[in-house]
Amino acid sequence: MDAQQFKEFGYAAIDFIADYIENNRKRDVLPSVEQGYLQPLIPDHAPQHGEPWQELMKDMDRVIMPGITHWHSPNFHAYYPTGHSYPSVVAETITSGLSVIGFNWIASPACTELEVAVMNWLGKMLNLPDVFLNCSRGPGGGVIQATASEATLIGLLAAKEKFVKEYKSIRPEMMECEVKAKLVAYSSDQSNSSIEKAGLIGSMTMRLLPSDSDGKLQAEVLRAAILKDIEKGLIPCYVIATLGTTPTCAFDDLESLGLVCKEFNVWMHVDAAYAGSAFICPEYQHHLKGVELAESFNFNPHKWMMVTFDCSALWVKDAKYLVQAFNVQRIYLKHKHQGDAPDYIHWQLALGRKFRALKLWFVLRTYGVEGLQKHVRNHIQLAKYFSELLATDKRFNVFSCSMGLVCFHF
Ligand SMILES: *Cc1c(COP(=O)(O)O)cnc(C)c1O
């Protein structure tokens, strides 16, 4: 495909996206196809000879669209939202057009430096303590991960390395694998499924402690569980507090949980995947009280801040723990510019990394803080309005209304 064909194909694709978004209200949210619908519509083998792009666009309508669930239809009310906006779609296109793999500074200086800059913008929008920001000149910093699941796992693995090192320095006779086998993580029974999965993948016992009737993990419950494990000779290592739980969008109290973590020298990670976007509005920042007691904090601009998937913002108080956990040097990864700018390869699981900062930058600049605050407040307003409507109807019982989530039964 040459540049001219690309332009025609590309323009057709942009028209397709705009028409889709403007008209998806008319479509049924759920597709009516049966499982296995797609295979009969396409050949069993990849084509031997290339096809013109027009054929591909035709098959978007014939093969793909009948099997799409319309997440951005105003009638879609399942799950949590996934972010979408035109500037983010454009940025994704340009990111793909540049196709750089920015794992260290020299692999694309703009990729690293823009990420540092926009993660500072975003951190300041949330009013996060300076220690988490790249501009604090301290050991903290922000990085964009693909998902909240990865952010939780990264926190867990970093905490594990930190603990093993610290423990081995006090108990040098213990083998590393012995220490690792004793580490325990804690969260609540309201935490997201990805928390349990992080425990599985990271080989750490994960205790999902009972929450109270409001869906919050109480500090005394955490403290009692930690003490019980210490008695058994186990080593408490990692706690995941949730701001905006998946079942009811409940908020754990960071301050009281954080104090327990400090008492036992346990790493506190904050999972604010969905609700974190609300903290760009000053009236919701009170939920962050005590966040300075956390070692890591994460939320998903790709959920509620108009940025397309994948964009999960993670800040850590001391990046050294990530770098120590994930630093594997090879001669081909060395470069003569190793210095102040982070080599983000050591802050993540994979080697390769996408230029995700561009879409965050495009969205922040297109809407401004004010525009994004308006978007969040509108969702919260709509949820309130909906729960008020439910309350006037005897058939429904509203259980809770928090941020953009209304829980009710009939
Ligand atoms: C959505 C969500 C997750 C998972 O997010 P991914 O980015 O898909 O991994 C984790 N925790 C909470 C509280 C969530 O709402």
The ligand as an SDF file (V2000), in Angstrom:
LIG
                    3D

 15 15  0  0  0  0  0  0  0  0999 V2000
  -12.0620   -1.7270   36.2030 C   0  0  0  0  0  0  0  0  0  0  0  0
  -11.3770   -1.9580   37.4730 C   0  0  0  0  0  0  0  0  0  0  0  0
  -10.1920   -2.7090   37.5120 C   0  0  0  0  0  0  0  0  0  0  0  0
   -9.5960   -3.3790   36.3150 C   0  0  0  0  0  0  0  0  0  0  0  0
   -9.1710   -2.4520   35.3630 O   0  0  0  0  0  0  0  0  0  0  0  0
   -8.2840   -2.9050   34.1000 P   0  0  0  0  0  0  0  0  0  0  0  0
   -7.6500   -1.6190   33.6650 O   0  0  0  0  0  0  0  0  0  0  0  0
   -9.2240   -3.4630   33.1040 O   0  0  0  0  0  0  0  0  0  0  0  0
   -7.3010   -3.9070   34.5730 O   0  0  0  0  0  0  0  0  0  0  0  0
   -9.5630   -2.8440   38.7350 C   0  0  0  0  0  0  0  0  0  0  0  0
  -10.0760   -2.3020   39.8480 N   0  0  0  0  0  0  0  0  0  0  0  0
  -11.2210   -1.5870   39.8570 C   0  0  0  0  0  0  0  0  0  0  0  0
  -11.7280   -0.9960   41.1360 C   0  0  0  0  0  0  0  0  0  0  0  0
  -11.9190   -1.3920   38.6670 C   0  0  0  0  0  0  0  0  0  0  0  0
  -13.0270   -0.6410   38.6590 O   0  0  0  0  0  0  0  0  0  0  0  0
  1  2  1  0
  2  3  1  0
  2 14  2  0
  3  4  1  0
  3 10  2  0
  4  5  1  0
  5  6  1  0
  6  7  2  0
  6  8  1  0
  6  9  1  0
 10 11  1  0
 11 12  2  0
 12 13  1  0
 12 14  1  0
 14 15  1  0
M  END
$$$$
